[in-house]
Amino acid sequence: MFKRVVSTLFASVFLTGLIATSAGCNTVHGMGQDIEQGGAKIKEEANERR
């Protein structure tokens, strides 16, 4: 009985961590793309004003 409870708890914690990590990667990746696009716009504007 105790072993079953511990196994279920471990599996729940593992899956929660896996989901949180996956969501974090997507967020950081999206933020990197946004920053990259912002930098490209600044570069375009600087080139136009030369």
C-alpha positions as CSV (number, residue, x, y, z in Angstrom):
1,M,0.0,0.0,0.0
2,F,2.7,2.5,1.0
3,K,4.8,1.6,-2.1
4,R,1.8,2.3,-4.3
5,V,1.2,5.7,-2.8
6,V,4.9,6.7,-3.1
7,S,4.9,5.5,-6.8
8,T,1.8,7.5,-7.6
9,L,3.2,10.6,-5.9
10,F,6.5,10.2,-7.7
11,A,4.8,9.9,-11.1
12,S,2.7,12.9,-10.4
13,V,5.6,15.1,-9.4
14,F,7.6,13.9,-12.4
15,L,4.8,14.6,-14.9
16,T,4.2,18.0,-13.4
17,G,7.9,18.9,-13.7
18,L,8.0,17.7,-17.3
19,I,4.9,19.8,-18.2
20,A,6.4,22.9,-16.5
21,T,9.7,22.5,-18.2
22,S,8.1,22.1,-21.6
23,A,6.0,25.2,-21.1
24,G,9.0,27.2,-20.0
25,C,11.0,26.2,-23.1
26,N,8.2,27.4,-25.3
27,T,7.9,30.7,-23.5
28,V,11.7,31.4,-23.7
29,H,11.8,30.4,-27.3
30,G,8.9,32.8,-28.1
31,M,10.5,35.6,-26.2
32,G,13.7,35.1,-28.1
33,Q,11.9,35.3,-31.4
34,D,10.2,38.6,-30.3
35,I,13.5,40.1,-29.3
36,E,15.0,39.1,-32.6
37,Q,12.2,40.6,-34.6
38,G,12.5,43.9,-32.6
39,G,16.3,44.0,-33.3
40,A,15.6,43.5,-37.0
41,K,13.2,46.4,-37.0
42,I,15.7,48.7,-35.2
43,K,18.4,47.6,-37.7
44,E,16.1,48.4,-40.7
45,E,15.3,51.8,-39.3
46,A,18.9,52.6,-38.7
47,N,19.8,51.6,-42.3
48,E,17.1,53.8,-43.7
49,R,18.3,56.9,-41.7
50,R,21.9,56.6,-43.0
